[in-house]
Amino acid sequence: MNVFVNEKKGNFILDSGAGKSVLDNKFCKSLGLKKTGNIKGHGASSESVDASFAICKTIIFDNIFMR
């Protein structure tokens, strides 16, 4: 799915059941996003991962615009 985050295009997989959106560190750095907090994440397996929070100004999924 083509998605624009802060007006930068990326290719994403939409998980409609996810409680949060996940971007990798390299993409976040290219957007100039600053970390605002940390969290332990859990996926389908029992393993946990360390993750950070950041705030995006806009996310556009085709014709759906979010702020």
Sequence and secondary structure as in RCSB ss.txt:
>XXXX:A:sequence
MNVFVNEKKGNFILDSGAGKSVLDNKFCKSLGLKKTGNIKGHGASSESVDASFAICKTIIFDNIFMR
>XXXX:A:secstr
 EEEETTEEEE    TT SS    HHHHHHHT    EEEEEE SSS EEEEEE   S EEETTEEE 
